[in-house]
C-alpha cells in the first residue's frame, strides 16, 4: 500500500509509463500513483513530490539520481506531403529555407535545434512562425504538413512506422542523456517509489 507523487517531464509520461503503469497497477493494486506532467522545473521537495523525472543533464546536483532509460536520439521529421511540396533538407543549414515548428522549453527559452556533425555537436536557431511547448501539439502540426518538427525519436516512431512522418537529416541526429528519476538524499525512499523504480528498470521501455 502507499502513495507515490511524481513531477515528470511531459514526454516521459507516455514513453516511460505507457507500458509500465498497467503492469504496476496489476502488481500493486493498493498503491496510488499521482503524476504531474510539466516541462517546467520545480522544487520537487518543496512542492511535496516524492521524486522528479527529467533528462539526465537537467537533474539538480543536490539530488540522488537513478537512470531510467538509455540515451535518447533527437531527430527532425515532416509529413510526406510537406516534403513533397517543399523538398527534403540535405543539411541543417537548409532549415533556414524551410518552415519549422519552434519549441519553447520549460524555462521559457526558445530551443535551438541540436545536431552532430563532423566537428562535433552544434545548435541552430530556426525561424518559426509557430511555436509550441508540447510534443502532442508539435506532432499535430507536423502531421498536418505545417512544417518540420524536432523531437525525441521514440515519440515520432509510431507515426514513422505508419508512414505519416518521415525522418530527415538522420546522419546529423544527436543523442542526449536519457531519463533519470531523482529524489532528496535527506529523505527515506518510500516503498511505493522504490517498487515503481524497480519495475521501470525491469521493463526498460526505452532501453537501459
C-alpha positions, 0 to 999 in steps of 0.5 A: 500500500502507499502513495507515490507523487511524481513531477515528470517531464511531459514526454516521459509520461507516455514513453516511460509509463505507457507500458509500465503503469498497467503492469504496476497497477496489476502488481500493486493494486493498493498503491496510488500513483499521482503524476504531474506532467510539466516541462517546467522545473520545480522544487520537487521537495518543496512542492511535496513530490516524492521524486522528479523525472527529467533528462539526465543533464537537467537533474539538480546536483543536490539530488540522488539520481537513478537512470531510467532509460538509455540515451535518447536520439533527437531527430527532425521529421515532416509529413510526406506531403510537406516534403513533397511540396517543399523538398527534403533538407540535405543539411541543417543549414537548409532549415533556414529555407524551410518552415519549422515548428519552434519549441519553447522549453520549460524555462521559457527559452526558445530551443535551438535545434541540436545536431552532430556533425563532423566537428562535433555537436552544434545548435541552430536557431530556426525561424518559426512562425509557430511555436509550441511547448508540447510534443502532442501539439508539435506532432499535430502540426507536423502531421498536418504538413505545417512544417518540420518538427524536432523531437525525441525519436521514440515519440515520432516512431509510431507515426514513422512506422505508419508512414505519416512522418518521415525522418530527415537529416538522420546522419546529423541526429544527436543523442542526449542523456536519457531519463533519470528519476531523482529524489532528496538524499535527506529523505527515506525512499518510500516503498511505493517509489522504490517498487515503481523504480524497480519495475521501470528498470525491469521493463526498460521501455526505452532501453537501459 
